[in-house]
Amino acid sequence: MGLYLLIMSSDHTNAESKVSGNQANIPARIRRELEIDDGDHLRWQIEDDGSIRVHVIQQQTGTFAEFDGYDGETATDVTAEHDA
């Protein structure tokens, strides 16, 4: 699930960062508020009014974190039944 930040002039999102080369830092306040972590992606969109919309795509972690494993009654032999 992604988060959206519409960067406009408001007290809620006021923050500055400096561009260095072709990179810009995301201010810590914004990162904390939107829970942006290492590995997350940002999708940038310029709106018709000149504002910028940033879609935060949070990295999916722990894909198997809640997987309890196979608890079926049939035993399997992965080396014999599946390609290695």
N, C-alpha and C positions, 0 to 999 in steps of 0.2 A: 504494500500500500504506500503510495507516494504522498508527499506533503507539498503544498504550494505556498510560495512566498511571493507576493506582489510587492515589489520594491517601489515605494512611493514616499513622498515627504509626509511622514507621520511620526508621532512620538513613539509609537509601538515598535517600529522597525528602524529607527534612526541608528545608523552605525556607519563607520567609514573603514575602508581598507585601501592600501596602496598597491598599485600594479607594479610588478617587477618583471621586466622582460615580457613574456606573454602569459604570466600567471598573476592571480590576485588571491589574497587570503580572505577567507570568510571570517568576519569578526567572531570572537569567542561567544559573545552574547547571543548572536544569531545561531551559531552551532549548537549551543546549549538549548535554546528555546525550541529549535526544530529537531533536536536529537540527531544531528548530522555526525556520523562517525567515519573513521578511515574506511575506504573501500566503497562508500556511497557514491552515487553518480548524480550529477546535476545536469538537467536539460534546460537550456536557455531559450527563451522566446521573446522577441521584440514585439510589443503590442502596437497597434495603430496610433496610439496617443504618445508613443515614445517611451513608455514605461517598459520595464523588463519583468517578465514572469520567469521564475526559476522553479522547476519541478524537481524535488528531491526524491531520488529513487534509492531507497534504503536497501543495502545489501542483505540478502537473505542468508542468515547463518543458522546453524544448528538444524539443517534439514532433517536429520535423523535423530535429533535430540529427544524426541518423544516416542521414538520407535522402540518397542519392547522386544522386538525379535520375533521369530517364527515360533509359535507354540502349537503347531499342528500335531496330529497323531502319526503322520507319515514321516519317517526318517528320510533325510536326503543326503546324498554324497555329492557335494559340489564338484569335486575333481573328476568324478566319473560321469556326471550328468550335464555338466556345463563346460563351455569352452574356457580355457585358461587364458 
